[in-house]
Amino acid sequence: MNAQDFTNLYTKKSFDEAITSFQNEPGFSLIRLYPEGTPYHRDSKRMFLKIALLDRGFFYAVDMTKPEKRGETTDYVITDGEEYRKKVTNFFSDGGEFTFDEINKNVVHQKTRKKFTLNEFVDVLEANHLSDRLFWKRVLNSITDITLKVLFWLSDKRYEKIRVSIDKYQFSRDNKPILEDQKNIEPFFKYFYISKNFIFGILLVAFVVAILVATFPDIFPVMY
């Protein structure tokens, strides 16, 4: 099967802007409009889909792109759509989950053995692309980031101090004098400097609790 034969298995839709056959392997790329009413459609973004039969397996990919005019041609620059509240999911795969049955001319899902025409498979790719499949991963990353920042704040450490440590190490290797931000600090005050944010946090919580007790005494009954 050559590239044109493979491309002919797909029926172009009205919302498909362009379809291009590959030259060196059976496959094609497809530029598709986003559904009307979506912010991506209003901003003239495009879906860029690629499907091909490679030696290493059945390859497919979906990306959001931003068309950019360059003279007589149009370049499609891949973007992650980070500026949108509802994110899309760019993804690719080159084997394992789906295979292509060249005899029956359909795509087969390996796990369920369900079969799709190329048109149905493209619709599946679009549906997965439009769903925010990385939402919970971003939530977990945000929670981890906030937790680390709180811990650094409580210990009065800052990420920029890592850069200072690297500079000090480099100075010591070059036999240059190490510059200290603070000198001759008494142990107690040095310890207090490291933990002052932690102490401040405890005092702040205690202050808030005291205000609540004074304002809403019924919420905090006196224990006898």
C-alpha positions as CSV (number, residue, x, y, z in Angstrom):
1,M,0.0,0.0,0.0
2,N,1.4,3.4,-1.0
3,A,0.7,6.8,0.5
4,Q,-2.0,7.7,-1.9
5,D,-3.9,4.4,-1.5
6,F,-3.8,4.9,2.3
7,T,-5.0,8.5,2.0
8,N,-7.9,7.4,-0.3
9,L,-9.2,5.3,2.6
10,Y,-10.2,8.6,4.3
11,T,-13.2,10.6,3.2
12,K,-12.5,14.3,3.6
13,K,-15.1,16.3,5.6
14,S,-16.4,19.8,5.2
15,F,-14.5,21.0,8.3
16,D,-11.2,19.4,7.0
17,E,-9.1,22.3,5.6
18,A,-6.4,20.3,3.9
19,I,-5.1,16.7,3.5
20,T,-1.6,15.8,2.3
21,S,-0.2,12.4,1.5
22,F,3.3,11.6,2.8
23,Q,6.0,10.8,0.3
24,N,8.1,8.1,1.9
25,E,5.6,6.0,3.8
26,P,1.9,5.2,3.7
27,G,0.2,8.0,5.6
28,F,-1.1,11.6,5.5
29,S,-1.4,14.8,7.5
30,L,-4.7,16.5,8.0
31,I,-5.5,20.1,8.9
32,R,-9.0,20.3,10.6
33,L,-11.0,23.2,11.9
34,Y,-12.0,23.2,15.6
35,P,-15.7,22.9,16.4
36,E,-17.6,26.1,16.1
37,G,-18.2,27.9,19.4
38,T,-14.9,26.8,20.9
39,P,-12.4,29.5,21.7
40,Y,-9.8,27.7,19.5
41,H,-12.1,28.1,16.5
42,R,-12.7,31.8,17.3
43,D,-8.9,32.3,17.5
44,S,-8.3,30.6,14.1
45,K,-6.4,27.7,15.6
46,R,-6.2,24.4,13.7
47,M,-5.9,20.7,14.6
48,F,-2.9,19.1,12.9
49,L,-3.3,15.3,12.7
50,K,-0.8,12.8,11.3
51,I,-1.4,9.1,10.6
52,A,1.1,6.7,9.0
53,L,2.1,3.1,8.7
54,L,5.8,3.0,9.8
55,D,8.1,0.0,10.1
56,R,8.1,0.4,13.9
57,G,4.3,0.5,14.1
58,F,1.1,2.4,13.5
59,F,1.9,6.1,14.1
60,Y,-0.6,8.9,14.9
61,A,-0.4,12.3,16.4
62,V,-2.7,15.3,17.1
63,D,-1.5,18.8,17.9
64,M,-3.0,22.3,18.2
65,T,-1.4,24.6,15.7
66,K,-1.3,28.3,15.0
67,P,-1.4,29.2,11.2
68,E,1.2,31.8,10.2
69,K,1.3,33.3,6.7
70,R,4.7,33.4,5.1
71,G,4.3,34.9,1.6
72,E,2.5,32.4,-0.5
73,T,2.6,29.6,2.1
74,T,1.2,28.9,5.5
75,D,3.2,27.5,8.3
76,Y,1.4,25.6,11.1
77,V,3.3,26.3,14.4
78,I,2.5,23.8,17.2
79,T,1.2,25.3,20.4
80,D,0.0,23.7,23.7
81,G,-3.0,26.1,24.1
82,E,-1.8,27.0,27.6
83,E,-3.6,30.4,27.3
84,Y,-7.0,28.8,27.3
85,R,-9.0,28.0,30.4
86,K,-10.1,24.7,29.0
87,K,-6.9,23.0,27.8
88,V,-6.5,20.5,24.9
89,T,-4.3,17.5,24.9
90,N,-1.5,17.1,22.3
91,F,-0.4,13.5,22.0
92,F,1.3,11.0,19.8
93,S,1.9,7.2,19.6
94,D,3.9,4.9,17.4
95,G,2.6,1.5,18.2
96,G,1.2,-0.7,20.9
97,E,-2.3,0.6,21.4
98,F,-3.6,0.5,17.9
99,T,-2.7,-1.4,14.7
100,F,-3.8,-1.2,11.1
101,D,-5.3,-4.2,9.4
102,E,-4.2,-3.8,5.7
103,I,-6.5,-6.6,4.6
104,N,-9.8,-5.2,6.0
105,K,-8.5,-1.6,5.7
106,N,-9.4,-0.6,9.3
107,V,-7.7,0.5,12.6
108,V,-7.8,-2.1,15.4
109,H,-7.7,-1.3,19.1
110,Q,-5.3,-4.0,20.5
111,K,-6.9,-4.3,23.9
112,T,-10.6,-4.5,22.9
113,R,-10.2,-5.7,19.3
114,K,-12.6,-3.0,18.3
115,K,-12.3,-1.9,14.6
116,F,-12.6,1.7,13.2
117,T,-12.5,3.1,9.7
118,L,-10.0,5.9,9.2
119,N,-12.7,8.5,9.5
120,E,-14.0,7.0,12.7
121,F,-10.4,6.8,14.0
122,V,-9.8,10.5,13.2
123,D,-12.9,11.4,15.2
124,V,-11.6,9.4,18.1
125,L,-8.3,11.3,18.0
126,E,-10.2,14.6,17.9
127,A,-12.3,13.6,20.9
128,N,-9.3,12.7,22.9
129,H,-7.5,15.9,21.8
130,L,-10.4,18.1,22.9
131,S,-10.6,16.5,26.3
132,D,-8.3,17.9,29.0
133,R,-6.6,14.6,29.9
134,L,-3.8,16.2,31.9
135,F,-6.0,18.2,34.2
136,W,-5.3,16.1,37.4
137,K,-1.6,15.9,36.6
138,R,-1.5,19.7,36.5
139,V,-3.5,19.9,39.8
140,L,-1.0,17.5,41.4
141,N,2.0,19.5,40.1
142,S,0.4,22.7,41.5
143,I,-0.2,21.2,44.9
144,T,3.4,19.9,45.0
145,D,4.8,23.3,43.9
146,I,2.7,25.1,46.6
147,T,3.7,22.6,49.3
148,L,7.4,23.0,48.5
149,K,7.1,26.8,48.5
150,V,5.4,26.8,51.9
151,L,8.1,24.5,53.3
152,F,10.8,26.7,51.9
153,W,9.1,29.8,53.4
154,L,8.7,28.2,56.8
155,S,12.4,27.4,56.9
156,D,13.2,30.8,55.4
157,K,15.0,29.2,52.5
158,R,14.7,30.5,48.9
159,Y,15.4,28.9,45.6
160,E,17.7,31.7,44.7
161,K,20.1,30.6,47.5
162,I,20.9,27.5,45.4
163,R,22.5,29.9,42.9
164,V,24.5,31.5,45.7
165,S,25.8,28.1,46.8
166,I,26.9,27.3,43.2
167,D,28.7,30.6,43.0
168,K,30.5,30.0,46.3
169,Y,31.6,26.6,45.1
170,Q,33.0,28.1,41.9
171,F,34.8,30.8,43.9
172,S,36.4,28.1,46.1
173,R,37.6,26.2,43.1
174,D,39.2,29.3,41.6
175,N,40.8,30.2,44.9
176,K,39.0,33.4,45.1
177,P,37.7,34.9,48.4
178,I,34.2,33.8,49.3
179,L,31.9,36.7,49.9
180,E,29.5,36.3,52.9
181,D,26.3,38.2,53.1
182,Q,26.4,38.2,56.9
183,K,29.4,37.9,59.2
184,N,29.9,37.5,62.9
185,I,26.3,36.4,63.6
186,E,25.7,35.0,67.0
187,P,24.5,31.3,67.0
188,F,21.1,32.2,68.6
189,F,20.4,35.0,66.1
190,K,21.6,32.8,63.2
191,Y,19.2,30.1,64.3
192,F,16.4,32.6,64.7
193,Y,17.1,33.9,61.2
194,I,16.6,30.4,59.8
195,S,13.4,29.7,61.7
196,K,11.8,33.2,61.9
197,N,9.2,32.4,59.3
198,F,8.2,29.3,61.1
199,I,7.9,31.2,64.4
200,F,5.9,33.9,62.6
201,G,3.6,31.3,61.2
202,I,2.9,29.9,64.6
203,L,2.3,33.3,66.1
204,L,0.0,34.2,63.2
205,V,-2.1,31.0,63.7
206,A,-2.2,31.7,67.5
207,F,-3.3,35.3,66.9
208,V,-6.1,34.2,64.5
209,V,-7.3,31.6,67.0
210,A,-7.3,34.1,69.8
211,I,-9.4,36.5,67.7
212,L,-11.9,33.7,66.9
213,V,-12.2,32.7,70.5
214,A,-12.8,36.3,71.6
215,T,-15.4,36.9,68.8
216,F,-17.2,33.6,68.8
217,P,-16.9,32.1,72.3
218,D,-19.6,29.6,71.7
219,I,-17.6,27.9,69.0
220,F,-14.7,27.2,71.4
221,P,-16.3,26.1,74.7
222,V,-14.3,26.3,77.9
223,M,-13.1,22.9,79.1
224,Y,-13.4,22.3,82.9
